[in-house]
Amino acid sequence: MQHSNYYRSFLIKYAEIGVKGKNRYLFEDALVRQIKYSLKKVNGDFAVTRTSGRIYVNAQSDFDFADTVYALKSVFGISGICPMVAMEDEGFDRLAEFLVQYVEDVHGQKNITFKIAARRSRKDYPFDSMELNARLGGVILDAFPAMRVDVHHPELMLHVEIREKINIYSEIIPGQGGMPVGTNGKAMLLLSGGIDSPVAGYMIAKRGVKLDAVYFHAPPYTSDRAKQKVIDLARIVSRFSGPINLHIINFTDIQLYIYDKCPHEELTIIMRRYMMRIAEQIAQETECLGLITGESIGQVASQTLKSLAATNEVCRLPVYRPLIGFDKIEIINLAERIGTYETSIQPFEDCCTIFVAKHPVTKPNIKMINKHEKNLTEKIDELVEAAIETKEVLLVQQ
C-alpha cells in the first residue's frame, strides 16, 4: 500500500534533547518551530504538536509523503521519523484486530521474523509492556503462521505505544540528529566556493548554531559565476541551517594592495588575516558569537599549526574549525551526503586561488608577519572600511 494513502501522521523522535532536564521544553519548542518552518516548503497543511515528551506531525490535508519526509530529514534535532497510525483505546481485542490489519496493509511479505515492542505510559492500561508483547505476539502468530518471532534481529519491529491514543509504527527513518538551530546562538561562517567551508557550516549548525556567512569576492579576477556558486552553496546549507544572511565583500583592492606591499610567500597568510579581521567585524555587528572556517590541519600551506596560529592572532572572537582533524576523503564523503560536493567542484575560482605564491610559507613567523603588515599602514584601514561599507547582503534560503 502506498505510504501517502495510509500514513497521515509522524512520530518525531529526538535524542540529545531528551537529557536536557528542566530546560528540555525550550529545546522541544525550538524543534517544533524548526519542523513548522521546514514543512512550509511542502504542499499540504500540517499540525505540529508536543505532548508528554513526544512530538507529532499530523497531516490536515492531502500531502506528498516523500516530500514531507525529505523536509523532516533536514531538521537538526530529529533523530528518527516514524510514519504512524493512531487509534482510540477501545480495548485489547480492538487493538489486536487493528494490529493484524496494520500488518496486512503495510507489510506484504509475511514470511519474515518480527518482534513486538510495546510501551505503556498509561498505568491504568490493564496489561504492562511485557504482557502486551506476549499477547500481541501471539495474535500476530495466529494471524500469520509464516511469521516467526526473533527478539534479537527481527526483520519487522512492531512498535505499540499506549498513550492517550495508541500509536502503531514499524519504521524509523533516520534524521539528522544534533540540536535545533538557534538553541546555541549564532556564528559567522567564512564561506568560499571550495569543498570544506560548506561542510564546516553544516557541522556547526548541527550543534544548534544559527549561521551568517561572509564571502570574499575579487572581481574581475573572480567571475560572477564564482559568486553564484557560493550563493548556491549557501542555499544548499540553508536546507539544514535555515535562512542565511550572506555578506559579500569586494576584496579586490585589499588583495592588490597586499600583493604590492608584502612578501609574496606571505600573501596567503596576510590575506587570510585580513579576511578574519573583516569577518570578525561583521560578526560583532551582527551579534555573532564566533567565526567558523573549513580548515583542516596540514591540508594546505595556510593550514599548518603555525599558519593557523598566525590567523588566530588577529581574532578576539573564538574561531571554530569543526573539520580540524578530518582528512580530505572524510570531508568529501560528508559533502556528498549533504549535497554540496557537486556544486563545490564546479570550475569557478574564488579569490583565494588567484593570488597564490609559488612557494607559500608553511611555518610563518608571527613577528615577521606583523612587521610586514606595517607596510600596509598607509591605506589598509581605509580599504577595509570601504569593503565593509560597500558589502552586499543577501538572504539565502531554500
Steps between C-alpha positions, in 0.01 A plus 500: 500500500623850419632690802312814402174308496554343840707716732365839605723553803865492602647444843819708530779352711783704647812389683713765675206722588371222722782547753452876541315479831290798606596697187383229264179680409703790355677263261174321418334833418796595278474165322127552441575841347765351270265221391225752418748712304626202301148377420412836343686373192262203468158512335242429766388614843656351813443525874816466709430423864705423811360284778669304779845467345362427154479720191242415235452622144143444380391567142187713483461471122632305205880496500799341330651236728849505343523881503390508863764247606763690300411820683506333841837338425654848469407606855778490757382351827299216342657159549216297350184549292234236560201481262222388733132436542306585813188333634266569788530264796196275457636201690760231435292301250459806278875571526580141399265525203647836398860371521422199281344730240805731522739214423272386217483849349858617538718191475433286197774245576382273782776235503713716731612528861345758730503641851240697695640805683219623725523798737234592751511858624146480637515296816123445501531273196423139612820343359858609557758512220619141544146365494417707193806367319400141572128540425544703181778268382259209537234687304740560209619136499139380490413735215817441295637147558796561265638774726749414774611682814861623519566725798861577403503578126141520376424596142186677620480697825142582597491793743185542708481801735214520747437871557182710489461334165686189388782563252616226264805524276757266348756724330747751640648717226834645620510877551795741514538485878667792675328796665226734369649800319495816710538332838874580516530853367635619165840488329658636182611248236784595267350345187702439186422305186704202620401165643585564864325814624139395417560175690639698795187716501278191495685346794479809720133552411441141609601604851213751512690806371329740259722600207593826336764482228758723333647450153802688364453581133779636278368629169623497226737223614200296608188482285134542579477123451733455798276728706188311390669174594542624858139619511394154380710336773345725765156401371579129530631546856190705585289188446638388836593827670204717408538840326854637474595867473788487248734801517691542172819703535685651202855402595683596180658827611619348827656204320674719245636725774635203698645356179679827436631562852576160661736207431329265258572186700289656779210611278264220596553545874468879495192491276350238727567718805315790337209274412481397865513862615217599265292192582541571871391862463185396313445220755509747787264736320253213446529357854679183394688317776785356292648432157480169311756381245548180301867462586660159559850462641763465230263488205664800330782740584269745679372224728812387683492555876726804469286643222182448701666668798590795278139546385363445851718779633286771341170370645338578832195284432548122521566324169319167458658246264281188501705330225833547675576128531330380180685380192384599152317174430295535818408858407405400145282216629309741724473759220346233278256399772371853559492586129768770472776302326382526138462877533835542678696330220365727229804665333448860613788636705453700817730783603729284711630304203588797280775661709685185601880515537712236327663415833267607783645503850384200707654605832439874518678706761230710664748775587602525133136493387420791734808685378404459134138600567637839607571553129123529462449774760445783253180369336386169648255638758335714236474202262354273770244765597400546135467124449266470799296807411444378142419138588200335342270303732275225364246298695553148368253222569377185334 
